[in-house]
């Protein structure tokens, strides 16, 4: 009889009584309570924490891209709409999170900051603002400005001073234009002025910070110029500015029924200033400093963007913003 047969022989013939079974069970439980086993963490547990953020973003992405439900319905929501908060707290942050580079993220942050200011102005003029909506807009604007500043800093830190300068100048132009727009739409109305105070704090701080950070880009830009990689950006920016200047002239023609004589005079004066900046920038580009040329082109671009924003606001809000006194 081999060992296997021996084992089967014993297994078939050895039978415990109920009393013996109870005694063995009690002894086993006593042993387990006396020396409890310590839990052993899974070696893969860390991946859960690592992927929480990305899983959340992915879930939101599915909601946004799937074309269904509240998320999609909220995309066109305006202040006062029940879906407006979803757009501010879900749609926009998700799209920013899904952007691939700091440059794309900064562009979205600036675009959404401008959207917030436009929505605030429109809601102010149409008397659709209440305290809760104002707080929601102010909080979103603060988030977008902070996000823009962080991504602009990331661009500069990674040696992309040209893109950092462009995004920063665009943001500065947006804030400057809407500071004027919102002061105008709120002037003389105590209720509107109280609402504006919550927004103006972020606008004024943003203008100060965008101006203060400009010198920080110098080292990155000079490094790009010394490596010979800045000239392509300068040429690209030159073409962009020429194009947006033509767009501005078209905007003036299309808005001819809205713009009065004072508007045309101030716009013509501003265009003359911008043209002078472009001429100086071109001289620097051709025989001077690529860094100075890029700064001039970028400044001109931001100034044009500011003028375009004022023209658009005059048409949409029906308020004289360009040729009027502050």
C-alpha positions as CSV (number, residue, x, y, z in Angstrom):
1,X,0.0,0.0,0.0
2,X,1.6,3.3,-1.1
3,X,1.3,6.6,0.7
4,X,-1.7,7.8,-1.4
5,X,-3.6,4.7,-0.7
6,X,-2.7,4.9,3.0
7,X,-4.1,8.5,3.1
8,X,-7.3,7.5,1.5
9,X,-7.6,4.5,3.8
10,X,-7.3,6.7,6.9
11,X,-9.6,9.4,5.5
12,X,-12.4,7.0,4.8
13,X,-12.2,5.3,8.3
14,X,-11.4,8.2,10.7
15,X,-14.7,9.9,11.7
16,X,-14.9,12.7,14.4
17,X,-17.9,12.8,16.7
18,X,-19.9,15.9,17.0
19,X,-18.3,16.7,20.4
20,X,-14.8,16.3,18.9
21,X,-15.7,18.6,16.0
22,X,-17.0,21.3,18.4
23,X,-13.9,21.1,20.5
24,X,-11.6,21.4,17.5
25,X,-13.6,24.3,16.2
26,X,-13.5,26.1,19.5
27,X,-9.8,25.6,19.7
28,X,-9.3,27.0,16.2
29,X,-11.4,30.1,16.9
30,X,-9.6,30.7,20.2
31,X,-6.2,30.5,18.3
32,X,-7.5,32.9,15.6
33,X,-8.6,35.5,18.2
34,X,-5.4,35.2,20.2
35,X,-3.2,35.8,17.1
36,X,-5.2,37.8,14.5
37,X,-3.6,38.0,11.1
38,X,-2.3,41.4,10.0
39,X,-3.8,42.7,6.7
40,X,-1.3,42.6,3.9
41,X,-1.8,45.6,1.5
42,X,-1.9,44.8,-2.2
43,X,1.2,45.9,-4.1
44,X,-1.2,47.5,-6.6
45,X,-3.1,49.8,-4.1
46,X,-0.9,52.8,-5.0
47,X,-2.3,52.8,-8.5
48,X,-5.7,53.7,-7.2
49,X,-4.5,56.9,-5.6
50,X,-2.4,57.7,-8.7
51,X,-5.3,57.4,-11.0
52,X,-8.0,59.0,-9.0
53,X,-7.5,62.4,-10.6
54,X,-7.3,60.9,-14.1
55,X,-10.3,58.7,-13.6
56,X,-12.3,61.7,-12.4
57,X,-11.2,63.7,-15.5
58,X,-12.0,60.8,-17.7
59,X,-15.5,60.5,-16.3
60,X,-16.2,64.1,-16.8
61,X,-14.8,63.8,-20.3
62,X,-17.2,61.0,-21.1
63,X,-20.1,63.2,-19.8
64,X,-19.0,66.2,-21.9
65,X,-18.2,64.3,-25.1
66,X,-21.0,61.8,-25.0
67,X,-23.5,64.4,-26.2
68,X,-26.0,63.7,-23.5
69,X,-27.6,65.0,-20.3
70,X,-27.1,68.1,-18.3
71,X,-23.5,68.7,-19.2
72,X,-24.2,69.2,-22.9
73,X,-27.4,71.2,-22.1
74,X,-25.3,73.5,-19.9
75,X,-22.8,74.5,-22.6
76,X,-24.9,77.4,-23.8
77,X,-26.2,78.4,-20.3
78,X,-26.2,82.0,-19.3
79,X,-26.3,83.6,-15.8
80,X,-29.6,82.8,-14.2
81,X,-30.0,79.5,-16.0
82,X,-30.2,76.4,-13.8
83,X,-27.4,74.8,-15.8
84,X,-25.0,77.8,-15.6
85,X,-23.2,76.4,-12.6
86,X,-22.5,73.1,-14.4
87,X,-20.9,75.0,-17.2
88,X,-18.6,76.9,-14.9
89,X,-17.7,74.0,-12.5
90,X,-17.8,71.0,-14.8
91,X,-17.6,71.7,-18.5
92,X,-14.8,74.3,-18.6
93,X,-12.5,72.7,-15.9
94,X,-12.8,69.4,-17.7
95,X,-11.8,70.9,-21.1
96,X,-8.9,72.6,-19.5
97,X,-7.8,69.4,-17.7
98,X,-7.9,67.5,-21.0
99,X,-5.8,70.1,-22.8
100,X,-2.4,68.6,-23.7
101,X,0.0,71.4,-23.2
102,X,0.4,74.5,-20.9
103,X,0.0,76.6,-24.0
104,X,-3.4,75.1,-24.8
105,X,-4.4,75.3,-21.2
106,X,-3.4,78.9,-20.9
107,X,-5.4,79.8,-24.1
108,X,-8.5,78.1,-22.6
109,X,-8.1,79.8,-19.3
110,X,-7.9,83.2,-21.0
111,X,-10.8,82.5,-23.2
112,X,-13.0,81.4,-20.3
113,X,-12.0,84.4,-18.3
114,X,-13.1,86.6,-21.1
115,X,-16.3,84.6,-21.5
116,X,-17.0,85.2,-17.8
117,X,-16.6,88.9,-18.1
118,X,-18.8,89.1,-21.2
119,X,-21.5,87.1,-19.4
120,X,-21.3,89.4,-16.4
121,X,-21.6,92.5,-18.6
122,X,-24.6,91.1,-20.5
123,X,-26.3,90.0,-17.3
124,X,-25.7,93.4,-15.7
125,X,-27.3,95.3,-18.6
126,X,-30.3,92.9,-18.7
127,X,-30.7,93.0,-14.9
128,X,-30.3,89.2,-14.6
129,X,-27.8,89.3,-11.8
130,X,-28.4,88.3,-8.3
131,X,-26.0,87.8,-5.3
132,X,-25.6,84.1,-5.9
133,X,-24.9,84.4,-9.6
134,X,-22.4,87.2,-8.9
135,X,-20.5,85.0,-6.4
136,X,-20.5,82.2,-8.9
137,X,-19.1,84.4,-11.6
138,X,-16.5,85.9,-9.3
139,X,-15.3,82.5,-8.1
140,X,-15.0,81.2,-11.6
141,X,-13.2,84.3,-12.8
142,X,-10.7,83.9,-9.9
143,X,-10.1,80.3,-10.8
144,X,-9.6,81.0,-14.5
145,X,-7.1,83.9,-13.8
146,X,-5.2,81.7,-11.3
147,X,-5.1,78.9,-13.9
148,X,-3.9,81.2,-16.6
149,X,-1.1,82.6,-14.4
150,X,0.1,79.1,-13.5
151,X,0.2,77.9,-17.1
152,X,1.9,81.1,-18.2
153,X,4.5,80.5,-15.5
154,X,4.9,76.9,-16.7
155,X,5.5,78.1,-20.2
156,X,8.2,80.5,-19.1
157,X,9.8,78.0,-16.8
158,X,10.1,75.5,-19.6
159,X,11.8,78.0,-21.8
160,X,8.8,78.9,-24.0
161,X,9.0,82.6,-23.2
162,X,7.4,83.6,-26.5
163,X,4.2,81.7,-25.8
164,X,4.2,82.9,-22.2
165,X,4.5,86.5,-23.4
166,X,1.7,86.0,-25.9
167,X,-0.7,84.5,-23.4
168,X,0.1,87.1,-20.7
169,X,-0.4,90.0,-23.1
170,X,-3.7,88.6,-24.4
171,X,-4.9,88.2,-20.8
172,X,-3.8,91.8,-20.0
173,X,-5.7,93.1,-23.0
174,X,-8.8,91.2,-22.1
175,X,-8.8,92.6,-18.6
176,X,-8.1,96.1,-19.7
177,X,-11.0,96.1,-22.2
178,X,-13.5,94.6,-19.8
179,X,-12.4,96.9,-16.9
180,X,-13.6,99.8,-19.1
181,X,-16.8,97.9,-20.3
182,X,-17.9,97.0,-16.8
183,X,-17.3,100.4,-15.3
184,X,-19.5,101.9,-18.0
185,X,-22.3,99.4,-17.7
186,X,-22.4,99.8,-13.9
187,X,-21.9,103.6,-13.7
188,X,-24.6,105.4,-11.7
189,X,-26.4,102.3,-10.5
190,X,-25.7,101.5,-6.8
191,X,-26.9,97.8,-7.2
192,X,-24.7,97.3,-10.3
193,X,-21.8,99.0,-8.7
194,X,-22.0,96.6,-5.7
195,X,-22.0,93.6,-8.0
196,X,-19.1,95.1,-10.0
197,X,-17.0,95.5,-6.8
198,X,-16.8,91.7,-6.5
199,X,-15.5,91.3,-10.1
200,X,-13.3,94.4,-10.2
201,X,-11.1,93.1,-7.4
202,X,-10.1,90.2,-9.6
203,X,-9.7,92.4,-12.7
204,X,-7.6,94.9,-11.0
205,X,-5.4,92.3,-9.4
206,X,-5.0,90.5,-12.7
207,X,-4.0,93.7,-14.5
208,X,-1.3,94.4,-11.9
209,X,0.0,90.8,-12.0
210,X,0.2,90.6,-15.8
211,X,2.1,93.8,-15.8
212,X,4.5,92.8,-13.0
213,X,5.3,89.4,-14.6
214,X,6.4,90.8,-18.0
215,X,10.1,91.3,-17.0
216,X,10.3,87.7,-15.9
217,X,10.1,86.5,-19.5
218,X,13.3,88.4,-20.4
219,X,15.7,85.6,-19.6
220,X,13.7,82.9,-21.4
221,X,13.3,85.2,-24.5
222,X,17.0,86.0,-24.6
223,X,17.8,82.3,-24.3
224,X,15.5,81.6,-27.3
225,X,17.1,84.4,-29.3
226,X,20.7,83.2,-28.5
227,X,19.7,79.7,-29.7
228,X,18.3,81.1,-32.9
229,X,14.8,79.8,-32.3
230,X,13.0,83.1,-31.6
231,X,13.0,84.4,-35.2
232,X,10.4,82.0,-36.4
233,X,8.1,83.1,-33.6
234,X,8.7,86.7,-34.5
235,X,7.8,86.1,-38.1
236,X,4.7,84.2,-37.1
237,X,3.6,86.9,-34.7
238,X,4.1,89.5,-37.4
239,X,1.7,87.7,-39.8
240,X,-0.8,87.2,-37.0
241,X,-0.8,90.9,-36.0
242,X,-1.2,92.1,-39.6
243,X,-4.2,89.7,-40.0
244,X,-5.9,90.8,-36.9
245,X,-5.4,94.5,-37.8
246,X,-7.3,93.8,-41.0
247,X,-10.0,92.1,-39.0
248,X,-10.3,95.2,-36.8
249,X,-10.8,97.4,-39.9
250,X,-13.5,95.0,-41.1
251,X,-15.1,95.2,-37.7
252,X,-15.2,98.9,-38.0
253,X,-16.9,98.7,-41.4
254,X,-19.4,96.1,-40.2
255,X,-20.2,98.2,-37.1
256,X,-20.5,101.5,-39.0
257,X,-24.1,101.9,-37.9
258,X,-23.2,101.5,-34.3
259,X,-20.0,103.5,-34.1
260,X,-20.4,107.3,-33.9
261,X,-18.0,110.0,-35.0
262,X,-16.1,109.9,-31.7
263,X,-15.7,106.2,-32.0
264,X,-14.2,106.4,-35.4
265,X,-11.8,109.1,-34.4
266,X,-10.5,107.2,-31.4
267,X,-10.2,104.0,-33.4
268,X,-8.3,105.8,-36.2
269,X,-5.9,107.2,-33.6
270,X,-5.4,103.9,-32.0
271,X,-4.8,102.2,-35.4
272,X,-2.2,104.9,-36.1
273,X,-0.4,104.1,-32.8
274,X,-0.5,100.3,-33.6
275,X,0.8,100.9,-37.1
276,X,3.7,102.8,-35.6
277,X,4.4,99.9,-33.2
278,X,4.4,97.5,-36.1
279,X,6.9,99.6,-38.1
280,X,9.3,99.8,-35.2
281,X,8.9,96.0,-34.6
282,X,9.7,95.3,-38.2
283,X,12.9,97.3,-38.0
284,X,13.9,95.4,-34.9
285,X,13.1,92.1,-36.6
286,X,15.1,92.9,-39.7
287,X,18.2,94.4,-38.1
288,X,17.9,94.7,-34.3
289,X,16.6,92.5,-31.5
290,X,14.2,89.7,-32.0
291,X,13.2,89.9,-28.4
292,X,12.2,93.6,-28.7
293,X,10.5,92.9,-32.0
294,X,8.4,90.1,-30.4
295,X,7.5,92.3,-27.5
296,X,6.3,95.0,-29.8
297,X,4.3,92.7,-32.0
298,X,2.7,91.1,-29.0
299,X,1.8,94.4,-27.4
300,X,0.3,95.6,-30.7
301,X,-1.7,92.3,-30.9
302,X,-3.1,92.8,-27.4
303,X,-4.0,96.4,-28.1
304,X,-5.9,95.3,-31.3
305,X,-7.7,92.7,-29.3
306,X,-8.8,95.3,-26.7
307,X,-10.2,97.5,-29.5
308,X,-12.1,94.6,-31.0
309,X,-13.6,93.7,-27.7
310,X,-14.8,97.3,-27.2
311,X,-16.4,97.3,-30.7
312,X,-18.1,94.0,-30.0
313,X,-19.4,95.2,-26.6
314,X,-20.8,98.4,-28.1
315,X,-22.8,96.3,-30.6
316,X,-24.0,93.8,-28.1
317,X,-24.7,96.0,-25.2
318,X,-25.7,99.2,-27.0
319,X,-23.4,101.4,-24.8
320,X,-20.9,103.9,-26.1
321,X,-17.5,102.6,-25.0
322,X,-14.8,103.8,-27.4
323,X,-15.2,107.5,-28.0
324,X,-16.7,108.2,-24.5
325,X,-14.9,109.8,-21.6
326,X,-14.0,107.6,-18.6
